[in-house]
Amino acid sequence: MPRILVTPYLLHNVRGKYAEILEAAGCDIVYPTVDEPDLRGAALIKDLEGVSGVLAGSEPYTPDVLAASQVRAIARAGVGYDAVDLPTANNLKIAVTIAPGTNEHSVAEQTLALLFGVYRDVARRDAEVRRGEWVRRCLWRLSGRTIGLVGLGRIGRAVVPRAIGLGLKVIAYDPFPDQKFAAQHGVELCAFDELLARADIVSLHLPATAETRDLINQRTLALMRRGSVLINTARGGLVDEAALVEALESGHLAGAGLDVFKVEPLPTSSPLTKLGNVVLAPHMGGLDEESAEAMACKAAECLAQLCQGSWPDGCVVNEQHVRTGYKW
């Protein structure tokens, strides 16, 4: 009976539809031995003993972790896979899957939540009122401004109608844009540098890859309009945080809304925690009740298919490297 390790902290010893899917496929479900959210290194290697598949969270699958395991598949309960060392997974013929189509609406809502948090200065105003301070100051209006979406995949596309509903003009950059969608929704496609120069709000929706690492850096921040805002609900690796702090402290950027960071959890010593014009969140953009269940079920379906000898089309991110000759 295949043993499946279920690592997402929200699912620790919590049964749901995902468990029914795995058990119907003849799988035995196990959970981490330590009930903590930060599973990694030696603790992760220990929990992977005797495990052939993982319904995975954001814990890091480093070359050492993968090499020490007998895992045949890692199914992310999400759409990012940068926590898995793909070259090692490819060499070991480990299938890595994601759960597309499960959380884009949640991330789109978080994008707007951060945007409102910055534009209406929600956190600071809340703190002032709680301290007995009654400071009424004018801020900016969203309506009529331009939002530039860096990435027009499922999540970027989910942001579009919401942004339009707020009266924002939408422009977008994507290396492989959906031309039909853009035309249908009046989204103007443009080059990346042009987007930075034109947008009042730059919102990131690209995956973390070698090509996108530190995409937002000293050079690209300088291209952004003075007084503009950066929103990141994608991956922390897209942003050079030191350069961002400099741009925020100098006033070049008016603010930022960040759901993701280079190091997570974000250390309390990070300069970002000291800035009043930054709204921070604990990498929760893709999480709401509906998306959490959908992501877990999709990941479980991928594992069930793989262990039964079928292929979860559209979900295996390293398909070209592992499908030929793949064995559970």
N, C-alpha and C positions, 0 to 999 in steps of 0.2 A: 504493500500500500504506500503510494507516494506521500512523503511528509512535506507539508507546506508550512513555512514559517510566515506568520502574519505580523509585520513589524509596526505599521502606523500606530502611533500612541493612542489615537482616538478609538482604535479597534482592539486594544489590549484586553483580552478576555471578554470581549463584547461580541456576542453572536448577532448575526444579521443575515440578510439575503445572500451576502457573499459566502457565508459558511455553508448555506444550503447548496449553493452552486458547486463548491469544492467537494463537499461530501457526496453529492449526487454523482460526481465523477470518480468516486472511489478514493478520495484523498483524506489523509489524516491531518488535522490542523493542530499546530503548536504555536505558542506565543513566546516572546522573549522571557528569559528567566528573571530579569530585573525590570521592574515596572517603572522605567524612566524613559523620557522622550529622546535622550541623546545616546542612541545605540551606535557603537563604532568600535573599530580596532579589535582587541582581544576578546571583548565581550560579544561582539558580533560573530567572530570566528567560532567561538564556543557554541553560540546558539545555532549556528549553521551545521553543526555536526549531525550527520544522518539526514539532512534536509536536501530535497531535490528541486524544490521550487520556493520562491519568495514572493509573497504579496507585499511589496516594498513601500516604505515611506521615503524620507529624504536622507536616510543614513548613507554614509559613503562606502561604496563598494570599490575599494582600492585594489591595485594589483595583488597585494599581499592577501587581502581578504578573499578575493576570487580564487587565487591559486591554492588557498588552504581549504577550499570547499569542494563539494561534489555537486554543486548547484547546476541545474540544466536550464533554468529559466528564472529571470527576475522581472516581475510584472509590477511596474510602477502604478500606484494609485494616484495618478496625476498625469500631466503631459510633459513635464520636464524630465530629462534623463542625464543631466550633467553630473549627478552624484555617482554614476556608474562609469568606471574606466572602460570605455568601449573597445579600445585596442586589445586589452586583455580578454574581455568577454568574447571578442571575435576569435582570438587565438584559441580559446578554450571551448568554442562552439556553444556559448551560453546565449540563448535568445533573450533579448531585452525588449520588453513591450511597454507601451504607454496606453493611456485611456482617453483617446480623442473624443471630442463631442460631449464631454461630461461636466466641464466646469467653466466654460467660457462666459456664461452669463454671470456667474459668481465673480469672476475676475473683472468683468466689465463693470459690475456694480461697485466693486472695491476701487476701481479706477476713479469712478465718479465720487465716491466717498472721500478719497484722498484729495481730489480736486476741490470739492466743497470745503474740506478741512483747511486747505491752504487759503483759498480765496475768501472764505468767510472767517478765517482765523479762529476756528471753533475751539480747539484745545486751549489756546491762551485766554480766550474770552471766558470759557467755562471756569478756568482756574482763577481768573480775576474776580468773577462774581462770588465764587466760594470763599475768597479772601475778604469779601466785603467791599471790593473795589468796583465802581460803577463807571467804567471808561467807555464812552461812546465815540468811536472814531470811524470815519468813512473808509471803506475798502474798495475793492474793484467789483465791477459787474461782469459776470461771465458772458451773458448774451452779447453777441456781436463780435466776439473774439474768435481767433483761429486756433484750432487744435491740430497739431501734427502728429499723426500716428506712425510710429516707426515699427512697421510690421502690420500686415493686413491679412493675417491668417484668421483662424476661427475667433480668437479673442479680439483682435483688432476689428474684425467685422462686427462682432457683438457690441463694440463700443459705438460704432457709427450711428445707428438710429437713436441711441440714447443721447449722444452728443448733439445730433441735429435737433432733437426735441428740446434741448436747452438753448437753442438759438446759436450754436457754434458753427462756424464754417470749418469743414473737415478737409484737410489735405493729408496725403499719406505717401510713405516710401515703403516699398517692399521689393526685394530682389527678384521675386517672381509674382507680380501682382495679379489679382483676380480682376482683369479688365472689365468683365461683364458686371460684376458686383459694383465696382467703382462707378461705372457709367449709370447703373440703375439708381444709385444713391447720391449722385452728384459729388462724389469724392474726387478731388483733383489729385492725380498722381504726379509726383515730382521727384527730383534727385534728393539724396539725403542732405547734402549741404544746403540746398535751396530750402528744404523744409525747415532746417534749423534757423535759417535767416528770416523766415517769414512767420513762424508760429509763435503765438503768445504762450501756448502750452505744448510741451513736447512730452508725449506719452509713449513709453517703451513696451513693445510687444513682440520681441524677437527672442529666439532660444539662445542659450549660452553655448557658444562654439568658439573655436580658436579664432575665427574671423570676427566675432562680435565682442571678444574680450576687450574691456575698456573702450568700447565704442564711444562712450561719453567721457571725454578726456579734456585736457587743457585746451587743445586746439578746437575741438568741436564745441566746447562750452563757450569759447570766445566767439564762435559764429552765431550763437543764440542771441536773440534780442535782449537788450538790457531791460530788466524788469519782467522777464519771462519766468515760467514755472516748469520744473521737471517732475514728471510722475513716473515711477518705476514699479510696476507690478509683475515684471518679467523675471529677471534673475539679477542678483547682486553683481555678478561678474561683468555685466555690461557697463558698469560705472566705475571710473577711477574716483574713489571716495575722497581722497586728499584734494584732488582738483575741484570736486564738487563743493567741498567745504570752503575752499578759497573763493569760489564764485559766489557762494551764499554770504560769506562774511564781507566780501567787498561790495555787495549790493548789486553785482551784475545780474544775478538771479534774484527774483523777489522771494522765491520759496521753492520748496520741494516736498513731494509726498512720496514716501518710500515704504514699500511693503517687503522688500528683499535687500539683502546686504552681502558683502563679500564674506564675512564671517557671521554665522548664525548659531545660536542667538547673538544679537548685536552686543558686544561688550559695553558695559556702562561707562568705560573709559573713552569710548569713541567720541570724537568732537561733534558728531552729528547729534548726540544726546544733549549737547549744551546750547544748540541753536534754537531760538524761538520761532524762526520762520520755516521750520521743518516739522512735518507731521509723520510720525513713525507708526508702523504696525508690524506684528510678529509673523510675517509670511503667511497670511491668512486669506489672501485674495481668492484662492480657488476653493475655499471652504465655506459652504453653507450646508444645511441639513440635507438638501436634495443632492448637491454635488458630491458630498462625502459618501453617500450611499451609492450613487451612480459610479463614482470612480472605483470604489471597492468592488462592486459587482463586475465592472468591465475588466478589472485586473484579474478577478477570479475566473471570469469566462476565458480569458487568454490562457491562464494556467491550465484550466480544465481541457481546453482544446489541445494544447501542446502535449499534455500527458496522455491524451487519448489518441494521439497520432494525427490530428488535423492541424491546420494552420490558421491563426487569427489574422486574416488579411487586413492590411491597413494599420496594424498595431505594432508590428515588429520593426524597431528602428534600425536594426542591423541585419535585416533580412538578406541582403546580398552577400553577406559574409558567412551566414550560418545555415541558411535553408538547405543548401545542397549537402546531403548526407547527415542532416540533423537527426540526432537520437536523444530521446528523453532518458 
